[in-house]
């Protein structure tokens, strides 16, 4: 669940699909979002392999329950592999998954009219996902900046 305001923040919710339930349906159930909702985006943003399982990540934006505690993302940075042909990073932190989801939503905001229409109903989110990210001087927002320390990849 993603929130824009004074920077980005997120809530992590873990759920497994029930019998006969798709991953999309499970994500909506966990977020409390109806399938016909027009003002909340529920979008699969990534997947990764863990021993014995595939983990799907869904971004839900804006957070339908903004009163619940959330973790801040002061300098969102995505996880990266060590080289172009080794895309899987050694480890992935939850904050990096949230940062990747923000980048993904920014792309969809620019390219997908359905997502753009839904998120445009939330000015703070729309501004935070824009290329300038409402930063002074139009600098790239933190989620779009290159990594600060390439040795940690």
Buried (B, 14 or more C-beta within 10 A) or exposed (E): BBBBEEBBBBBEBEBEBEEEBEBBBBBBEBBEBEEEBEEBBBBBBBEBEEEEEEEBBBBBBBBBBEEEEBEBBEEBBBBBEEEEEEEEBEEBEEBBBBBBBBBBBBEBBEEBEEBBEBBBEBEBBBEBBBEBBEBEEEEEBBBBBEEEEEEEE
